[in-house]
Amino acid sequence: MVAVQVMKEDLGMRDRWREIGLLAAVLCGIAVVARLVARFYAGDDVGRQDTVAWVAYGAVALTLAVAAVVWGRRHPMGRVAADLSGGALVGCLFSVLVGPFISGGTPFANGPGFFFSTIWLYGGVAIGSSLLALLVLTALGQDHRSR
C-alpha cells in the first residue's frame, strides 16, 4: 500500500515538473520568436525593436495569466505561486542570458543597467500578470479553495 502511495506522489511530481517545464518552454519560445523578429524585421530601427519587445512582454503576461488561471483552479495558491515563479524564472534567465545571442548580440552589449532593467521589467510583468489573474480568479470564486 505504501509503494502505491509513493508511486502516486512520484507521478504527481513528474506531472508538476512537466507543467513547469512546459511553461518555461513557452516563455523561452516567446523570447526566441521575439529576438528573431527583432533581428530580421526591425533591424536597426529602434521604434520597431521597442514594438517587438512590448508585444513579447504582452505575450509573456498573457501566457502567465492563463497558466495562473488554469493552475489556480486546480491547485492551492502556494503551489501555483511556486510553479509560476519557477517557470517565469527560467523564462527570464533564458530571455536575458541566451536571447541576445539569437539576435546577434551579447547579454551586456548595452551595459549592465540595460541588463538589470530587463530583468526587473520581466519580473514586474510576470508578477503583475500572475497576481492580477489570481486575484480575479479568487474574486470570481473559481480558485481551488473556493471550489
C-alpha positions, 0 to 999 in steps of 0.5 A: 500500500505504501509503494502505491502511495509513493508511486502516486506522489512520484507521478504527481511530481513528474506531472508538476515538473512537466507543467513547469517545464512546459511553461518555461518552454513557452516563455523561452519560445516567446523570447526566441520568436521575439529576438528573431523578429527583432533581428530580421524585421526591425533591424536597426530601427529602434521604434520597431525593436521597442514594438517587438519587445512590448508585444513579447512582454504582452505575450509573456503576461498573457501566457502567465495569466492563463497558466495562473488561471488554469493552475489556480483552479486546480491547485492551492495558491502556494503551489501555483505561486511556486510553479509560476515563479519557477517557470517565469524564472527560467523564462527570464534567465533564458530571455536575458542570458541566451536571447541576445545571442539569437539576435546577434548580440551579447547579454551586456552589449548595452551595459549592465543597467540595460541588463538589470532593467530587463530583468526587473521589467520581466519580473514586474510583468510576470508578477503583475500578470500572475497576481492580477489573474489570481486575484480575479480568479479568487474574486470570481470564486473559481480558485481551488479553495473556493471550489 
